[in-house]
């Protein structure tokens, strides 16, 4: 038993700490707190020793990047003219600050 603990002490510590952080993150998703950040932190800790956690973390990163790109495409106007305002100012002044005729 001592031989096993000596050989796998780091892996055991990483498993306990990573799982604890992961569980706390899962709880914080439904309660106030940085839930998703903590979940990803727990996965990052676990990924230092476990291949399954590394694969899961990579998948999560890929999904996050895809979601970010989708939001950025949706909020970006198709052209500069489309995003420009064509309404004259309400105060009757030209863009130079001079009254309009």
DOKEZA-556786 format. One line per field, with one value per residue: z, x negated, y negated of N, C-alpha, C in turn; residue in three letters; residue number from 1. Coordinates in pm, 1 decimal, decimal comma, padded with zeros to 6 digits. Atoms other than C-alpha are relative to their C-alpha. Last residue first. Example, Ala and Ser with C-alpha at 12.3 -4.5 7.8 and 13.67 -1.06 7.14 Angstrom:
! residues 2
npz: (-00006,0 / 00000,0)
npx: (00082,0 / -00089,0)
npy: (00119,0 / 00119,0)
capz: (00714,0 / 00780,0)
capx: (-01367,0 / -01230,0)
capy: (00106,0 / 00450,0)
cpz: (00073,0 / 00000,0)
cpx: (00077,0 / -00090,0)
cpy: (-00109,0 / -00120,0)
sese: (SER / ALA)
keba: (2 / 1)
! end
This chain:
! residues 101
npz: (00066,3 / 00137,0 / 00027,8 / 00055,2 / -00110,7 / -00029,1 / -00070,3 / 00091,7 / 00032,6 / 00116,2 / -00042,2 / -00041,8 / -00142,2 / -00032,5 / -00052,4 / 00109,0 / -00024,6 / -00018,0 / -00141,0 / -00072,1 / 00023,1 / -00080,1 / 00064,5 / 00126,8 / 00116,2 / 00092,1 / -00042,0 / -00011,1 / 00134,8 / 00067,3 / -00054,8 / 00043,0 / 00141,5 / 00010,3 / -00049,2 / 00100,2 / 00113,5 / -00042,6 / -00003,2 / 00138,6 / 00061,7 / -00057,6 / 00058,9 / 00138,9 / -00003,0 / -00032,6 / 00117,5 / 00103,8 / -00035,7 / 00024,1 / 00142,8 / 00058,9 / -00027,3 / -00016,6 / 00129,3 / 00028,8 / -00101,2 / 00028,0 / 00112,8 / -00047,8 / -00082,0 / 00093,1 / 00065,8 / -00096,1 / -00012,6 / 00116,7 / 00022,1 / 00135,3 / 00004,6 / 00037,6 / -00109,4 / -00041,0 / 00121,0 / 00025,2 / -00097,3 / 00036,4 / 00119,1 / -00044,5 / -00070,3 / 00100,5 / 00071,4 / -00093,5 / -00016,7 / 00123,0 / 00014,7 / -00110,0 / 00011,7 / 00113,8 / -00041,9 / -00098,3 / 00074,0 / 00077,5 / -00090,7 / 00057,0 / 00145,2 / 00040,5 / -00033,7 / 00088,7 / 00132,9 / -00003,6 / 00000,0)
npx: (-00089,3 / -00033,9 / -00145,1 / -00063,9 / -00043,6 / 00106,1 / 00111,6 / 00075,5 / 00135,6 / 00001,8 / 00014,6 / -00127,8 / -00006,2 / 00066,4 / -00096,2 / -00031,5 / -00126,7 / 00004,2 / 00011,9 / -00111,5 / -00117,3 / 00014,4 / 00084,6 / 00047,5 / -00079,9 / 00078,3 / -00002,8 / -00137,1 / -00056,2 / 00068,4 / -00050,3 / -00138,9 / 00000,3 / 00048,4 / -00107,8 / -00106,9 / 00047,2 / 00001,1 / -00138,2 / -00046,5 / 00063,1 / -00064,3 / -00133,9 / 00018,8 / 00034,7 / -00122,9 / -00088,1 / 00060,9 / -00029,4 / -00142,1 / -00024,0 / -00093,9 / 00032,0 / 00144,9 / 00064,4 / -00008,3 / 00079,2 / 00140,9 / 00038,9 / 00006,9 / 00120,2 / 00113,5 / -00007,1 / 00048,3 / 00144,3 / 00066,1 / -00016,7 / 00053,7 / 00143,1 / 00087,0 / 00003,3 / -00138,1 / -00077,6 / -00006,9 / -00092,3 / -00134,3 / -00043,3 / -00034,0 / -00128,7 / -00103,0 / -00022,5 / -00061,3 / -00139,3 / -00073,7 / -00014,6 / -00082,7 / -00136,4 / -00062,8 / -00025,1 / -00107,8 / -00123,8 / -00035,7 / -00039,9 / -00114,5 / 00005,3 / 00120,3 / -00018,3 / -00101,4 / 00062,1 / 00089,0 / -00082,8)
npy: (00096,8 / -00042,3 / -00022,7 / 00119,3 / 00083,6 / 00097,8 / -00062,9 / -00083,5 / 00042,1 / 00085,9 / 00139,2 / 00057,4 / 00031,1 / 00126,7 / 00096,0 / 00092,3 / 00066,6 / 00145,2 / 00034,3 / -00059,4 / 00084,3 / 00121,3 / 00100,7 / -00054,7 / 00040,3 / 00083,4 / 00139,4 / 00045,9 / 00010,5 / 00110,3 / 00126,2 / 00012,7 / 00037,3 / 00137,5 / 00086,3 / -00000,7 / 00079,4 / 00140,0 / 00046,7 / 00007,8 / 00117,0 / 00118,8 / 00010,2 / 00041,0 / 00141,8 / 00072,5 / -00006,1 / 00082,5 / 00139,0 / 00023,8 / 00024,8 / -00095,4 / -00140,2 / -00014,4 / -00026,9 / -00143,6 / -00070,2 / 00028,6 / -00084,5 / -00138,4 / -00007,6 / -00009,2 / -00131,6 / -00098,8 / 00021,6 / -00058,4 / -00142,9 / -00022,2 / -00027,7 / 00112,7 / 00096,4 / 00027,5 / 00027,8 / 00144,0 / 00059,6 / -00047,3 / 00073,1 / 00135,4 / -00009,9 / -00028,1 / 00126,2 / 00094,1 / -00041,2 / 00026,9 / 00145,4 / 00051,2 / -00052,5 / 00066,8 / 00138,3 / -00004,0 / -00028,6 / 00119,5 / 00107,7 / 00071,9 / 00002,8 / 00071,7 / 00140,2 / 00056,0 / 00007,4 / 00115,7 / 00118,9)
capz: (-04395,9 / -04135,6 / -03832,2 / -03796,3 / -03563,3 / -03839,0 / -03833,2 / -03927,4 / -03648,8 / -03637,9 / -03282,6 / -03387,6 / -03581,6 / -03926,7 / -03947,7 / -04173,1 / -03897,5 / -04013,8 / -03950,7 / -04295,5 / -04454,4 / -04297,6 / -04436,1 / -04311,7 / -03954,9 / -03690,3 / -03405,6 / -03557,6 / -03675,1 / -03326,9 / -03161,4 / -03389,5 / -03339,0 / -02960,2 / -02975,3 / -03194,6 / -02959,0 / -02658,0 / -02832,7 / -02919,1 / -02562,9 / -02423,6 / -02659,9 / -02554,3 / -02186,7 / -02247,4 / -02421,5 / -02139,9 / -01878,6 / -02050,8 / -02069,4 / -01692,1 / -01510,6 / -01602,1 / -01740,8 / -01386,8 / -01300,5 / -01626,9 / -01572,3 / -01228,9 / -01378,4 / -01648,5 / -01381,3 / -01178,3 / -01476,2 / -01546,2 / -01194,6 / -01110,9 / -00811,7 / -00712,4 / -00706,3 / -00998,3 / -01179,7 / -00843,2 / -00754,3 / -01073,1 / -00999,0 / -00647,5 / -00797,2 / -01045,8 / -00773,2 / -00557,1 / -00850,0 / -00939,5 / -00580,3 / -00521,6 / -00861,2 / -00853,0 / -00504,6 / -00618,5 / -00930,5 / -00724,1 / -00469,3 / -00729,3 / -00675,0 / -00308,2 / -00246,5 / -00431,7 / -00248,9 / 00083,4 / 00000,0)
capx: (03056,6 / 02882,3 / 02733,3 / 02354,9 / 02208,2 / 02006,1 / 02233,0 / 02524,0 / 02740,3 / 03118,5 / 03120,9 / 03265,8 / 02956,5 / 03027,8 / 03115,9 / 02892,9 / 02718,7 / 02446,5 / 02451,4 / 02585,2 / 02341,0 / 02040,7 / 02152,1 / 02298,3 / 02324,6 / 02150,4 / 02371,2 / 02454,5 / 02099,8 / 01960,9 / 02222,4 / 02141,8 / 01767,5 / 01809,1 / 02023,4 / 01764,6 / 01483,3 / 01677,4 / 01754,7 / 01386,6 / 01281,1 / 01532,8 / 01407,9 / 01047,9 / 01148,0 / 01320,2 / 01011,9 / 00785,4 / 01019,9 / 01013,1 / 00632,0 / 00588,7 / 00291,6 / 00269,9 / 00624,2 / 00764,0 / 00641,5 / 00773,6 / 01107,0 / 01130,5 / 01048,4 / 01310,6 / 01571,2 / 01458,1 / 01497,5 / 01836,1 / 01961,0 / 01825,8 / 02053,7 / 02416,1 / 02589,3 / 02695,8 / 02360,0 / 02186,9 / 02271,8 / 02108,1 / 01804,7 / 01776,6 / 01792,7 / 01512,9 / 01297,9 / 01336,9 / 01269,2 / 00952,9 / 00824,9 / 00890,8 / 00764,8 / 00458,4 / 00370,1 / 00410,3 / 00199,3 / -00071,7 / -00075,4 / -00075,9 / -00413,0 / -00441,2 / -00080,0 / -00123,1 / -00447,3 / -00282,5 / 00000,0)
capy: (-07640,9 / -07420,8 / -07587,5 / -07540,9 / -07274,3 / -07109,3 / -06800,6 / -07029,6 / -07157,6 / -07117,6 / -06980,3 / -06643,0 / -06534,0 / -06393,0 / -06021,2 / -05807,6 / -05611,1 / -05379,9 / -05003,8 / -04917,5 / -05159,2 / -04982,2 / -04647,7 / -04319,0 / -04448,1 / -04235,5 / -04109,3 / -03769,5 / -03698,6 / -03777,8 / -03557,4 / -03263,2 / -03311,5 / -03309,8 / -02993,7 / -02818,7 / -02922,9 / -02793,3 / -02463,0 / -02412,0 / -02495,3 / -02246,4 / -01976,1 / -02042,8 / -02024,8 / -01690,4 / -01550,4 / -01671,7 / -01528,0 / -01187,8 / -01199,9 / -01231,9 / -01386,2 / -01755,4 / -01735,9 / -01706,6 / -02055,3 / -02196,3 / -02023,3 / -02184,8 / -02526,1 / -02472,3 / -02395,8 / -02698,0 / -02930,9 / -02777,7 / -02839,8 / -03185,1 / -03237,1 / -03263,0 / -02924,4 / -02702,3 / -02703,0 / -02737,2 / -02377,3 / -02250,1 / -02466,6 / -02323,2 / -01972,9 / -02054,9 / -02213,8 / -01902,6 / -01670,7 / -01860,6 / -01863,2 / -01491,0 / -01374,5 / -01601,1 / -01473,4 / -01110,4 / -01166,9 / -01330,5 / -01047,1 / -00768,0 / -00598,7 / -00677,5 / -00577,4 / -00247,4 / -00165,1 / -00244,4 / 00000,0)
cpz: (-00006,0 / -00061,3 / -00145,6 / -00025,2 / -00045,2 / 00118,0 / 00032,9 / 00078,2 / -00096,6 / -00038,2 / -00117,2 / 00034,5 / 00034,7 / 00149,2 / 00032,7 / 00044,3 / -00108,6 / 00021,5 / 00025,3 / 00147,1 / 00079,0 / -00015,1 / 00089,4 / -00073,0 / -00129,5 / -00118,4 / -00093,8 / 00032,0 / 00004,8 / -00142,8 / -00071,9 / 00049,2 / -00051,9 / -00145,3 / -00009,4 / 00042,1 / -00108,6 / -00113,7 / 00039,3 / -00006,4 / -00142,6 / -00060,7 / 00049,7 / -00070,4 / -00141,6 / 00002,1 / 00023,5 / -00126,0 / -00104,2 / 00032,6 / -00028,0 / -00143,9 / -00073,4 / 00022,0 / 00012,4 / -00128,6 / -00028,9 / 00098,5 / -00036,4 / -00110,1 / 00054,0 / 00075,1 / -00094,0 / -00058,4 / 00091,8 / 00005,7 / -00114,3 / -00037,1 / -00143,0 / 00006,9 / -00042,0 / 00118,9 / 00038,6 / -00129,7 / -00029,0 / 00095,1 / -00043,2 / -00117,3 / 00050,0 / 00064,9 / -00103,6 / -00069,0 / 00093,9 / 00011,6 / -00123,5 / -00017,6 / 00107,5 / -00014,1 / -00111,6 / 00046,3 / 00094,1 / -00072,6 / -00078,3 / 00084,7 / -00059,7 / -00150,7 / -00041,7 / 00024,6 / -00099,2 / -00135,4 / 00000,0)
cpx: (00142,8 / 00093,8 / 00021,3 / 00148,0 / 00069,6 / 00035,9 / -00112,5 / -00114,9 / -00063,5 / -00137,8 / -00007,5 / -00011,2 / 00128,9 / 00012,7 / -00073,1 / 00099,4 / 00024,9 / 00140,2 / 00003,2 / -00002,3 / 00119,0 / 00122,5 / -00005,3 / -00089,4 / -00063,3 / 00087,3 / -00073,7 / 00007,1 / 00139,0 / 00052,8 / -00063,6 / 00059,1 / 00141,4 / 00004,6 / -00040,0 / 00114,8 / 00107,7 / -00045,0 / 00006,7 / 00143,3 / 00049,8 / -00057,1 / 00072,4 / 00134,7 / -00019,0 / -00025,3 / 00128,2 / 00086,4 / -00058,0 / 00037,4 / 00147,0 / 00033,1 / 00086,8 / -00040,9 / -00151,5 / -00074,3 / -00001,8 / -00092,3 / -00146,3 / -00040,5 / -00018,5 / -00132,3 / -00119,1 / 00004,1 / -00060,2 / -00151,0 / -00079,1 / 00001,0 / -00044,8 / -00148,3 / -00091,1 / 00009,0 / 00142,5 / 00071,6 / 00017,4 / 00105,2 / 00139,9 / 00047,5 / 00044,3 / 00138,7 / 00110,7 / 00032,5 / 00073,2 / 00147,0 / 00083,3 / 00024,6 / 00091,1 / 00144,9 / 00070,6 / 00035,3 / 00121,1 / 00132,4 / 00045,4 / 00046,4 / 00106,9 / -00002,3 / -00120,3 / 00016,9 / 00095,6 / -00065,6 / -00087,8)
cpy: (00049,3 / -00102,8 / 00037,1 / 00030,9 / -00127,8 / -00088,3 / -00096,7 / 00063,3 / 00097,0 / -00049,4 / -00097,8 / -00147,3 / -00074,3 / -00030,1 / -00129,8 / -00106,3 / -00103,2 / -00054,4 / -00148,9 / -00038,8 / 00053,0 / -00089,6 / -00123,1 / -00098,8 / 00050,3 / -00040,2 / -00093,9 / -00149,4 / -00061,8 / -00019,4 / -00118,4 / -00132,0 / -00021,7 / -00047,7 / -00146,8 / -00091,2 / -00007,5 / -00090,8 / -00147,4 / -00052,8 / -00018,6 / -00127,6 / -00123,5 / -00016,4 / -00054,4 / -00150,7 / -00079,7 / -00002,2 / -00095,1 / -00144,1 / -00029,4 / -00037,8 / 00101,1 / 00144,9 / 00012,8 / 00035,7 / 00149,2 / 00069,3 / -00020,7 / 00096,7 / 00141,8 / 00006,7 / 00017,3 / 00140,8 / 00105,7 / -00017,6 / 00058,2 / 00148,0 / 00025,4 / 00036,5 / -00115,5 / -00094,6 / -00038,2 / -00034,2 / -00149,0 / -00057,8 / 00039,4 / -00085,3 / -00137,1 / 00005,1 / 00018,2 / -00132,0 / -00094,4 / 00035,0 / -00033,2 / -00150,4 / -00058,7 / 00045,2 / -00077,2 / -00141,4 / 00000,1 / 00019,9 / -00123,4 / -00117,9 / -00092,2 / -00022,2 / -00083,6 / -00149,8 / -00067,1 / -00021,8 / -00126,0)
sese: (UNK / UNK / UNK / UNK / UNK / UNK / UNK / UNK / UNK / UNK / UNK / UNK / UNK / UNK / UNK / UNK / UNK / UNK / UNK / UNK / UNK / UNK / UNK / UNK / UNK / UNK / UNK / UNK / UNK / UNK / UNK / UNK / UNK / UNK / UNK / UNK / UNK / UNK / UNK / UNK / UNK / UNK / UNK / UNK / UNK / UNK / UNK / UNK / UNK / UNK / UNK / UNK / UNK / UNK / UNK / UNK / UNK / UNK / UNK / UNK / UNK / UNK / UNK / UNK / UNK / UNK / UNK / UNK / UNK / UNK / UNK / UNK / UNK / UNK / UNK / UNK / UNK / UNK / UNK / UNK / UNK / UNK / UNK / UNK / UNK / UNK / UNK / UNK / UNK / UNK / UNK / UNK / UNK / UNK / UNK / UNK / UNK / UNK / UNK / UNK / UNK)
keba: (101 / 100 / 99 / 98 / 97 / 96 / 95 / 94 / 93 / 92 / 91 / 90 / 89 / 88 / 87 / 86 / 85 / 84 / 83 / 82 / 81 / 80 / 79 / 78 / 77 / 76 / 75 / 74 / 73 / 72 / 71 / 70 / 69 / 68 / 67 / 66 / 65 / 64 / 63 / 62 / 61 / 60 / 59 / 58 / 57 / 56 / 55 / 54 / 53 / 52 / 51 / 50 / 49 / 48 / 47 / 46 / 45 / 44 / 43 / 42 / 41 / 40 / 39 / 38 / 37 / 36 / 35 / 34 / 33 / 32 / 31 / 30 / 29 / 28 / 27 / 26 / 25 / 24 / 23 / 22 / 21 / 20 / 19 / 18 / 17 / 16 / 15 / 14 / 13 / 12 / 11 / 10 / 9 / 8 / 7 / 6 / 5 / 4 / 3 / 2 / 1)
! end
